[in-house]
Amino acid sequence: MTQVAAPPETLSRETLPMETRIVGAAVDLFATRGITKGAVYYHFKTKHEIVLAVCADSFDALEAAVAEAETIESVTSRERALDHLVPRLVAQAVESRSVFSKLRFDPVMVRLMADDARYEDLLGRLDRLLGGDAPDAEARVHTAAAISALAGAPVHHLVAGLDDTTLRAHLTTVLREIVRR
């Protein structure tokens, strides 16, 4: 009697290592823009470069919002800077739900971004705007809660059915309450 070999274990997206899934998602994203997988691997030498390219638009928008808020703060007040910054952060978090969330919570993304000086500088500047120049424990908790709300709320299952306008309005109100103390 002939024995039939068991079929090889198949890998689903869920069983692949996280880095492989992130790069696969990036390749899929580029494919939607007409860029082939081969072109992606030819152009980018490392996974980190691929992640940075996928996040470039979000980084640029976040950096612009932070720079504008810093300028407003330097000529007026932190409160006015926050009045300008909070709606921009919320709009970006809602528009780029998956990117925003992955940058803050996905362990592989956090590890890949930890070595990126531009990203670390941007986070430091954002933390300072939200928490102040010399944040005490309460300000640090408020800042952490605000950033967690930005990254987590737009992708939470409880708000999945909300349209973007409604979500932006409510999240802006909540975020303003968190950062004002």
C-alpha positions in Angstrom: 0.0 0.0 0.0 1.4 3.4 -1.0 1.5 6.0 1.7 0.5 9.5 0.7 2.6 12.3 2.1 0.8 14.8 4.2 0.4 18.1 2.4 3.0 20.7 3.3 1.9 23.2 5.9 0.5 26.2 4.1 1.3 29.7 5.4 -1.6 32.1 5.7 -1.0 35.9 6.2 -1.8 35.4 9.8 1.0 32.7 10.3 3.7 34.7 8.5 6.2 36.6 10.6 5.1 40.2 11.3 8.0 41.8 9.2 7.0 39.7 6.2 3.4 40.7 6.6 4.3 44.4 6.8 6.5 44.2 3.7 3.8 42.3 1.9 1.3 44.9 2.8 3.6 47.6 1.5 4.1 45.7 -1.7 0.3 45.4 -2.1 0.0 49.1 -1.4 2.5 50.0 -4.1 0.8 47.5 -6.5 -2.4 49.6 -6.2 -0.4 52.5 -7.5 0.8 50.5 -10.5 4.3 49.6 -9.0 5.3 46.0 -9.5 6.8 43.8 -6.7 10.1 43.6 -8.6 10.3 47.4 -8.8 9.7 47.7 -5.1 12.5 45.2 -4.3 14.8 46.8 -6.8 14.3 50.3 -5.5 14.3 49.6 -1.7 17.3 47.9 -0.2 15.8 47.2 3.2 12.5 46.6 4.9 13.0 49.8 6.8 13.2 51.8 3.5 9.9 50.2 2.4 8.2 51.1 5.6 9.5 54.7 5.4 8.3 55.0 1.8 4.8 53.8 2.8 4.6 56.2 5.7 6.2 59.2 3.9 3.0 61.1 3.2 1.8 60.6 6.8 5.2 61.7 8.2 5.2 64.8 6.0 1.7 65.8 7.0 2.4 65.2 10.7 5.7 67.1 10.5 3.9 70.0 8.8 1.2 70.1 11.5 3.8 70.0 14.3 5.9 72.7 12.6 2.9 75.0 12.2 1.9 74.5 15.8 5.4 75.2 17.0 5.3 78.5 15.0 1.9 79.4 16.4 3.2 78.6 19.9 6.3 80.8 19.5 4.3 83.9 18.6 1.1 83.3 20.6 0.6 80.5 23.2 0.6 76.8 23.6 -3.2 76.9 23.9 -3.5 78.4 20.4 -1.0 76.0 19.1 -3.1 73.1 20.4 -6.3 74.6 19.0 -4.6 74.4 15.6 -2.8 71.1 16.1 -5.5 68.9 17.6 -7.9 69.0 14.6 -5.1 68.4 12.2 -3.9 65.4 14.2 -7.4 64.0 14.4 -8.0 64.5 10.6 -4.7 62.7 9.8 -5.5 59.9 12.3 -8.9 59.3 10.8 -7.7 59.5 7.2 -4.7 57.3 7.8 -6.2 55.0 10.3 -4.1 51.9 9.7 -0.8 53.7 9.3 -1.3 55.8 12.4 -2.2 52.8 14.5 0.6 50.6 13.2 3.3 53.2 13.9 2.3 53.4 17.5 1.3 49.9 18.4 2.7 47.3 16.1 5.9 45.9 17.7 7.7 45.4 14.4 6.9 48.9 13.2 8.0 50.4 16.6 11.3 48.5 16.3 11.8 49.5 12.7 11.0 53.2 13.5 13.1 53.3 16.6 16.3 53.8 14.6 14.8 56.5 12.4 16.1 59.9 13.7 13.4 61.9 11.8 10.6 59.9 13.4 12.1 60.1 16.9 12.6 63.8 16.6 9.0 64.3 15.4 7.6 62.2 18.2 9.7 64.3 20.7 8.4 67.5 19.3 4.8 66.2 19.3 5.2 65.0 22.9 6.5 68.5 23.9 3.6 70.3 22.2 1.0 68.0 23.9 2.6 67.8 27.3 4.5 71.1 27.6 8.1 72.0 28.2 8.5 70.4 31.6 5.7 67.8 31.9 4.9 66.4 35.3 3.5 63.0 35.8 -0.1 64.1 35.0 1.0 65.9 31.8 2.9 62.8 30.7 -0.1 60.6 31.3 -2.4 63.0 29.4 0.1 63.1 26.5 0.3 59.3 26.4 -3.6 59.1 26.5 -3.9 61.6 23.7 -1.5 59.7 21.4 -3.1 56.4 22.3 -6.5 57.9 21.5 -5.2 59.1 18.1 -3.8 55.8 17.2 -6.4 53.5 18.7 -9.8 55.2 18.5 -10.0 55.5 14.7 -9.5 51.7 14.3 -11.6 50.6 17.2 -14.5 48.3 16.4 -16.9 50.6 18.3 -16.4 53.4 15.9 -16.2 51.3 12.7 -19.7 52.3 11.7 -19.2 56.1 12.1 -18.6 58.2 9.1 -15.3 60.2 9.1 -16.9 63.6 9.8 -18.7 62.3 12.9 -15.6 60.5 14.1 -13.4 63.5 13.6 -15.8 65.8 15.5 -16.1 63.5 18.5 -12.4 62.6 18.6 -11.4 66.2 18.4 -13.6 67.1 21.4 -12.2 64.2 23.4 -8.6 65.0 22.5 -9.0 68.6 23.4 -10.3 67.5 26.8 -7.3 65.2 27.3 -4.6 67.7 26.4 -6.0 70.7 28.3 -5.2 70.6 32.0 
